[in-house]
Amino acid sequence: MVRSRFAQSRHRARLGGSRVYAAIVLVTAALTLPLSNTAAEAHCSQRVYVYSADWCGTCRQLRAYLDRNRIRYTLLDATTPRVQADMLARFGNTAVPRTLIGRSVVSGFDPAQINQLCR
């Protein structure tokens, strides 16, 4: 299809306008991301460690809850000998899930206790 010069310039202007709009949207999104990440990182004032196993359904629920609430945590695989030895020394058994928030221990999945400890 052959376009006149006028039609070509109008077409370019429309593309340019949409490109400018897209650039503004991207810049706006980029400027708001650091604020969102800062808020997410600051959600829990304590360090959080989760002792978990892949086969554990309650562990999956716990991790999903922490992810949904943007609580940063370190995941420790409770099926490895080194982590099991650590759990035996700290807790006296290797039951999962276990969440260590600061110096407090949450056994199982207890959202109310997690929220209270993360204040």
N, CA and C atoms as an extended XYZ file, in Angstrom:
357
Properties=species:S:1:pos:R:3:atomname:S:1:resname:S:1:resid:I:1 pbc="F F F"
N         0.841       -1.174        0.000 N   MET     1
C         0.000        0.000        0.000 CA  MET     1
C         0.888        1.241        0.000 C   MET     1
N         0.614        2.161       -0.876 N   VAL     2
C         1.383        3.385       -0.996 CA  VAL     2
C         0.617        4.497       -0.292 C   VAL     2
N         1.314        5.205        0.576 N   ARG     3
C         0.690        6.315        1.302 CA  ARG     3
C         1.291        7.633        0.837 C   ARG     3
N         0.496        8.654        0.909 N   SER     4
C         1.011        9.983        0.586 CA  SER     4
C         1.944       10.423        1.705 C   SER     4
N         2.730       11.444        1.434 N   ARG     5
C         3.637       11.966        2.466 CA  ARG     5
C         2.859       12.447        3.677 C   ARG     5
N         1.732       13.077        3.436 N   PHE     6
C         0.910       13.568        4.540 CA  PHE     6
C         0.426       12.396        5.405 C   PHE     6
N        -0.048       11.332        4.787 N   ALA     7
C        -0.530       10.159        5.527 CA  ALA     7
C         0.623        9.500        6.282 C   ALA     7
N         1.808        9.448        5.661 N   GLN     8
C         2.962        8.848        6.332 CA  GLN     8
C         3.358        9.656        7.557 C   GLN     8
N         3.357       10.979        7.441 N   SER     9
C         3.754       11.806        8.581 CA  SER     9
C         2.719       11.710        9.700 C   SER     9
N         1.426       11.635        9.340 N   ARG    10
C         0.383       11.459       10.365 CA  ARG    10
C         0.553       10.114       11.075 C   ARG    10
N         0.870        9.077       10.299 N   HIS    11
C         1.069        7.738       10.869 CA  HIS    11
C         2.264        7.753       11.828 C   HIS    11
N         3.351        8.403       11.437 N   ARG    12
C         4.531        8.502       12.308 CA  ARG    12
C         4.206        9.286       13.572 C   ARG    12
N         3.419       10.338       13.437 N   ALA    13
C         3.053       11.153       14.597 CA  ALA    13
C         2.243       10.320       15.590 C   ALA    13
N         1.330        9.492       15.075 N   ARG    14
C         0.550        8.631       15.964 CA  ARG    14
C         1.458        7.631       16.666 C   ARG    14
N         2.383        7.044       15.931 N   LEU    15
C         3.321        6.099       16.541 CA  LEU    15
C         4.193        6.798       17.563 C   LEU    15
N         4.667        7.990       17.205 N   GLY    16
C         5.506        8.744       18.134 CA  GLY    16
C         4.763        9.074       19.405 C   GLY    16
N         3.500        9.464       19.276 N   GLY    17
C         2.689        9.773       20.448 CA  GLY    17
C         2.510        8.563       21.345 C   GLY    17
N         2.251        7.398       20.747 N   SER    18
C         2.066        6.199       21.569 CA  SER    18
C         3.387        5.774       22.195 C   SER    18
N         4.481        6.039       21.505 N   ARG    19
C         5.792        5.721       22.081 CA  ARG    19
C         6.083        6.619       23.280 C   ARG    19
N         5.727        7.888       23.148 N   VAL    20
C         5.923        8.819       24.259 CA  VAL    20
C         5.070        8.383       25.446 C   VAL    20
N         3.827        8.033       25.171 N   TYR    21
C         2.929        7.577       26.241 CA  TYR    21
C         3.502        6.328       26.918 C   TYR    21
N         3.982        5.367       26.117 N   ALA    22
C         4.565        4.143       26.669 CA  ALA    22
C         5.802        4.461       27.501 C   ALA    22
N         6.614        5.395       27.030 N   ALA    23
C         7.813        5.778       27.780 CA  ALA    23
C         7.437        6.419       29.110 C   ALA    23
N         6.409        7.253       29.113 N   ILE    24
C         5.962        7.893       30.358 CA  ILE    24
C         5.465        6.840       31.339 C   ILE    24
N         4.700        5.874       30.837 N   VAL    25
C         4.194        4.803       31.701 CA  VAL    25
C         5.350        4.008       32.294 C   VAL    25
N         6.339        3.667       31.475 N   LEU    26
C         7.482        2.894       31.967 CA  LEU    26
C         8.290        3.667       32.997 C   LEU    26
N         8.518        4.944       32.744 N   VAL    27
C         9.278        5.768       33.690 CA  VAL    27
C         8.516        5.897       35.003 C   VAL    27
N         7.207        6.114       34.921 N   THR    28
C         6.394        6.217       36.132 CA  THR    28
C         6.446        4.917       36.925 C   THR    28
N         6.333        3.790       36.242 N   ALA    29
C         6.398        2.491       36.921 CA  ALA    29
C         7.766        2.288       37.559 C   ALA    29
N         8.817        2.654       36.853 N   ALA    30
C        10.171        2.488       37.391 CA  ALA    30
C        10.392        3.355       38.622 C   ALA    30
N         9.813        4.547       38.638 N   LEU    31
C         9.982        5.431       39.790 CA  LEU    31
C         9.229        4.931       41.017 C   LEU    31
N         8.135        4.217       40.826 N   THR    32
C         7.366        3.720       41.972 CA  THR    32
C         7.891        2.396       42.490 C   THR    32
N         8.661        1.656       41.714 N   LEU    33
C         9.164        0.355       42.165 CA  LEU    33
C        10.030        0.430       43.412 C   LEU    33
N        11.011        1.317       43.498 N   PRO    34
C        11.818        1.346       44.711 CA  PRO    34
C        10.998        1.605       45.968 C   PRO    34
N         9.954        2.422       45.877 N   LEU    35
C         9.108        2.667       47.037 CA  LEU    35
C         8.395        1.392       47.453 C   LEU    35
N         7.884        0.631       46.487 N   SER    36
C         7.200       -0.614       46.794 CA  SER    36
C         8.159       -1.615       47.412 C   SER    36
N         9.353       -1.752       46.854 N   ASN    37
C        10.313       -2.709       47.389 CA  ASN    37
C        10.763       -2.319       48.787 C   ASN    37
N        10.931       -1.037       49.043 N   THR    38
C        11.326       -0.589       50.373 CA  THR    38
C        10.252       -0.949       51.381 C   THR    38
N         9.006       -0.739       51.022 N   ALA    39
C         7.913       -1.091       51.927 CA  ALA    39
C         7.871       -2.592       52.145 C   ALA    39
N         8.135       -3.371       51.091 N   ALA    40
C         8.099       -4.821       51.224 CA  ALA    40
C         9.223       -5.312       52.125 C   ALA    40
N        10.399       -4.736       51.986 N   GLU    41
C        11.528       -5.163       52.797 CA  GLU    41
C        11.344       -4.777       54.256 C   GLU    41
N        10.628       -3.711       54.497 N   ALA    42
C        10.473       -3.221       55.860 CA  ALA    42
C         9.287       -3.860       56.579 C   ALA    42
N         8.586       -4.808       55.928 N   HIS    43
C         7.388       -5.387       56.528 CA  HIS    43
C         7.691       -6.142       57.814 C   HIS    43
N         8.812       -6.825       57.904 N   CYS    44
C         9.184       -7.538       59.129 CA  CYS    44
C        10.504       -6.971       59.631 C   CYS    44
N        10.500       -6.509       60.862 N   SER    45
C        11.694       -5.858       61.407 CA  SER    45
C        12.748       -6.863       61.863 C   SER    45
N        12.404       -8.133       61.944 N   GLN    46
C        13.326       -9.182       62.396 CA  GLN    46
C        13.788      -10.018       61.200 C   GLN    46
N        14.899      -10.714       61.368 N   ARG    47
C        15.311      -11.689       60.360 CA  ARG    47
C        14.425      -12.914       60.493 C   ARG    47
N        14.044      -13.472       59.344 N   VAL    48
C        13.130      -14.610       59.335 CA  VAL    48
C        13.804      -15.789       58.635 C   VAL    48
N        13.814      -16.944       59.311 N   TYR    49
C        14.350      -18.187       58.759 CA  TYR    49
C        13.241      -19.222       58.784 C   TYR    49
N        13.050      -19.916       57.666 N   VAL    50
C        12.002      -20.931       57.570 CA  VAL    50
C        12.660      -22.283       57.332 C   VAL    50
N        12.446      -23.206       58.266 N   TYR    51
C        12.881      -24.593       58.122 CA  TYR    51
C        11.730      -25.316       57.445 C   TYR    51
N        11.990      -25.869       56.267 N   SER    52
C        10.915      -26.381       55.434 CA  SER    52
C        11.370      -27.613       54.660 C   SER    52
N        10.397      -28.355       54.122 N   ALA    53
C        10.674      -29.498       53.254 CA  ALA    53
C         9.732      -29.428       52.052 C   ALA    53
N        10.199      -29.884       50.893 N   ASP    54
C         9.395      -29.830       49.669 CA  ASP    54
C         8.108      -30.637       49.782 C   ASP    54
N         8.148      -31.748       50.496 N   TRP    55
C         6.998      -32.642       50.593 CA  TRP    55
C         5.941      -32.156       51.585 C   TRP    55
N         6.231      -31.105       52.332 N   CYS    56
C         5.365      -30.633       53.420 CA  CYS    56
C         4.337      -29.616       52.904 C   CYS    56
N         3.053      -29.986       52.949 N   GLY    57
C         1.986      -29.091       52.492 CA  GLY    57
C         1.847      -27.846       53.346 C   GLY    57
N         1.990      -28.001       54.655 N   THR    58
C         1.897      -26.849       55.556 CA  THR    58
C         3.050      -25.879       55.301 C   THR    58
N         4.209      -26.427       54.948 N   CYS    59
C         5.367      -25.578       54.619 CA  CYS    59
C         5.073      -24.733       53.379 C   CYS    59
N         4.415      -25.338       52.395 N   ARG    60
C         4.048      -24.589       51.179 CA  ARG    60
C         3.067      -23.470       51.517 C   ARG    60
N         2.110      -23.745       52.404 N   GLN    61
C         1.163      -22.708       52.826 CA  GLN    61
C         1.895      -21.566       53.528 C   GLN    61
N         2.834      -21.912       54.388 N   LEU    62
C         3.612      -20.907       55.116 CA  LEU    62
C         4.400      -20.029       54.150 C   LEU    62
N         5.100      -20.649       53.203 N   ARG    63
C         5.894      -19.878       52.243 CA  ARG    63
C         4.999      -18.985       51.386 C   ARG    63
N         3.838      -19.497       50.973 N   ALA    64
C         2.900      -18.688       50.178 CA  ALA    64
C         2.408      -17.492       50.992 C   ALA    64
N         2.140      -17.694       52.266 N   TYR    65
C         1.695      -16.608       53.142 CA  TYR    65
C         2.783      -15.537       53.265 C   TYR    65
N         4.016      -15.971       53.490 N   LEU    66
C         5.123      -15.020       53.616 CA  LEU    66
C         5.326      -14.252       52.312 C   LEU    66
N         5.244      -14.947       51.184 N   ASP    67
C         5.396      -14.292       49.883 CA  ASP    67
C         4.274      -13.282       49.640 C   ASP    67
N         3.029      -13.679       49.921 N   ARG    68
C         1.886      -12.785       49.733 CA  ARG    68
C         2.011      -11.524       50.571 C   ARG    68
N         2.536      -11.667       51.772 N   ASN    69
C         2.661      -10.528       52.683 CA  ASN    69
C         4.015       -9.834       52.576 C   ASN    69
N         4.788      -10.231       51.581 N   ARG    70
C         6.088       -9.618       51.280 CA  ARG    70
C         7.027       -9.615       52.480 C   ARG    70
N         7.020      -10.735       53.184 N   ILE    71
C         7.947      -10.905       54.302 CA  ILE    71
C         9.156      -11.659       53.766 C   ILE    71
N        10.305      -11.021       53.819 N   ARG    72
C        11.532      -11.651       53.322 CA  ARG    72
C        11.989      -12.707       54.303 C   ARG    72
N        12.446      -13.838       53.777 N   TYR    73
C        12.883      -14.933       54.634 CA  TYR    73
C        13.989      -15.724       53.954 C   TYR    73
N        14.738      -16.443       54.776 N   THR    74
C        15.748      -17.363       54.281 CA  THR    74
C        15.180      -18.762       54.426 C   THR    74
N        15.156      -19.509       53.337 N   LEU    75
C        14.601      -20.856       53.331 CA  LEU    75
C        15.706      -21.863       53.621 C   LEU    75
N        15.480      -22.707       54.622 N   LEU    76
C        16.438      -23.743       54.992 CA  LEU    76
C        15.805      -25.103       54.723 C   LEU    76
N        16.464      -25.929       53.908 N   ASP    77
C        15.940      -27.239       53.523 CA  ASP    77
C        16.139      -28.240       54.659 C   ASP    77
N        15.049      -28.593       55.322 N   ALA    78
C        15.106      -29.463       56.499 CA  ALA    78
C        15.376      -30.920       56.153 C   ALA    78
N        15.547      -31.237       54.878 N   THR    79
C        15.852      -32.621       54.505 CA  THR    79
C        17.349      -32.864       54.383 C   THR    79
N        18.155      -31.827       54.528 N   THR    80
C        19.607      -32.000       54.430 CA  THR    80
C        20.191      -32.290       55.814 C   THR    80
N        21.223      -33.132       55.880 N   PRO    81
C        21.804      -33.510       57.177 CA  PRO    81
C        22.296      -32.317       57.999 C   PRO    81
N        22.884      -31.344       57.355 N   ARG    82
C        23.421      -30.192       58.084 CA  ARG    82
C        22.303      -29.384       58.765 C   ARG    82
N        21.212      -29.147       58.038 N   VAL    83
C        20.085      -28.399       58.600 CA  VAL    83
C        19.387      -29.235       59.669 C   VAL    83
N        19.278      -30.548       59.457 N   GLN    84
C        18.677      -31.418       60.469 CA  GLN    84
C        19.477      -31.385       61.768 C   GLN    84
N        20.799      -31.389       61.659 N   ALA    85
C        21.646      -31.304       62.858 CA  ALA    85
C        21.423      -29.973       63.576 C   ALA    85
N        21.289      -28.897       62.818 N   ASP    86
C        21.016      -27.578       63.397 CA  ASP    86
C        19.664      -27.576       64.104 C   ASP    86
N        18.656      -28.180       63.480 N   MET    87
C        17.320      -28.237       64.083 CA  MET    87
C        17.329      -29.053       65.375 C   MET    87
N        18.042      -30.175       65.365 N   LEU    88
C        18.126      -30.997       66.578 CA  LEU    88
C        18.779      -30.219       67.712 C   LEU    88
N        19.817      -29.475       67.400 N   ALA    89
C        20.517      -28.695       68.425 CA  ALA    89
C        19.639      -27.551       68.950 C   ALA    89
N        18.907      -26.880       68.066 N   ARG    90
C        18.089      -25.730       68.468 CA  ARG    90
C        16.755      -26.121       69.108 C   ARG    90
N        16.069      -27.085       68.462 N   PHE    91
C        14.681      -27.374       68.838 CA  PHE    91
C        14.473      -28.740       69.491 C   PHE    91
N        15.448      -29.630       69.360 N   GLY    92
C        15.311      -30.971       69.929 CA  GLY    92
C        14.636      -31.970       69.004 C   GLY    92
N        14.138      -31.515       67.842 N   ASN    93
C        13.568      -32.417       66.837 CA  ASN    93
C        13.644      -31.754       65.462 C   ASN    93
N        13.180      -32.471       64.444 N   THR    94
C        13.269      -31.941       63.075 CA  THR    94
C        11.887      -31.709       62.458 C   THR    94
N        10.890      -31.437       63.290 N   ALA    95
C         9.537      -31.197       62.782 CA  ALA    95
C         9.497      -29.915       61.951 C   ALA    95
N         8.743      -29.965       60.855 N   VAL    96
C         8.584      -28.802       59.982 CA  VAL    96
C         7.102      -28.504       59.821 C   VAL    96
N         6.730      -27.282       59.503 N   PRO    97
C         7.585      -26.111       59.358 CA  PRO    97
C         7.923      -25.485       60.705 C   PRO    97
N         9.066      -24.881       60.733 N   ARG    98
C         9.535      -24.092       61.872 CA  ARG    98
C         9.974      -22.757       61.324 C   ARG    98
N         9.553      -21.701       61.974 N   THR    99
C         9.938      -20.358       61.558 CA  THR    99
C        10.647      -19.693       62.718 C   THR    99
N        11.823      -19.189       62.445 N   LEU   100
C        12.613      -18.472       63.444 CA  LEU   100
C        12.536      -16.991       63.083 C   LEU   100
N        11.897      -16.205       63.956 N   ILE   101
C        11.749      -14.763       63.734 CA  ILE   101
C        12.483      -14.070       64.869 C   ILE   101
N        13.630      -13.483       64.532 N   GLY   102
C        14.488      -12.941       65.584 CA  GLY   102
C        14.950      -14.091       66.462 C   GLY   102
N        14.595      -14.054       67.738 N   ARG   103
C        14.934      -15.148       68.658 CA  ARG   103
C        13.717      -15.994       69.021 C   ARG   103
N        12.584      -15.704       68.397 N   SER   104
C        11.346      -16.431       68.689 CA  SER   104
C        11.113      -17.530       67.661 C   SER   104
N        10.527      -18.639       68.119 N   VAL   105
C        10.261      -19.783       67.254 CA  VAL   105
C         8.751      -19.953       67.094 C   VAL   105
N         8.325      -20.125       65.838 N   VAL   106
C         6.928      -20.430       65.541 CA  VAL   106
C         6.900      -21.847       64.984 C   VAL   106
N         6.215      -22.748       65.687 N   SER   107
C         6.068      -24.127       65.208 CA  SER   107
C         4.790      -24.232       64.400 C   SER   107
N         4.861      -24.886       63.253 N   GLY   108
C         3.693      -24.997       62.387 CA  GLY   108
C         3.454      -23.699       61.641 C   GLY   108
N         2.207      -23.504       61.224 N   PHE   109
C         1.834      -22.311       60.464 CA  PHE   109
C         0.832      -21.526       61.291 C   PHE   109
N         1.274      -20.406       61.860 N   ASP   110
C         0.441      -19.578       62.732 CA  ASP   110
C         0.545      -18.117       62.281 C   ASP   110
N        -0.318      -17.687       61.339 N   PRO   111
C        -0.239      -16.322       60.804 CA  PRO   111
C        -0.337      -15.239       61.870 C   PRO   111
N        -1.179      -15.434       62.881 N   ALA   112
C        -1.334      -14.412       63.928 CA  ALA   112
C        -0.028      -14.212       64.687 C   ALA   112
N         0.641      -15.303       65.018 N   GLN   113
C         1.907      -15.194       65.744 CA  GLN   113
C         2.994      -14.579       64.864 C   GLN   113
N         3.002      -14.939       63.585 N   ILE   114
C         3.976      -14.363       62.648 CA  ILE   114
C         3.772      -12.853       62.550 C   ILE   114
N         2.523      -12.424       62.409 N   ASN   115
C         2.232      -10.983       62.321 CA  ASN   115
C         2.646      -10.254       63.592 C   ASN   115
N         2.393      -10.859       64.735 N   GLN   116
C         2.754      -10.232       66.008 CA  GLN   116
C         4.268      -10.087       66.138 C   GLN   116
N         5.012      -11.109       65.737 N   LEU   117
C         6.470      -11.064       65.860 CA  LEU   117
C         7.119      -10.155       64.819 C   LEU   117
N         6.428       -9.916       63.714 N   CYS   118
C         6.999       -9.090       62.642 CA  CYS   118
C         6.711       -7.606       62.810 C   CYS   118
N         6.086       -7.198       63.866 N   ARG   119
C         5.792       -5.776       64.066 CA  ARG   119
C         7.026       -4.993       64.344 C   ARG   119
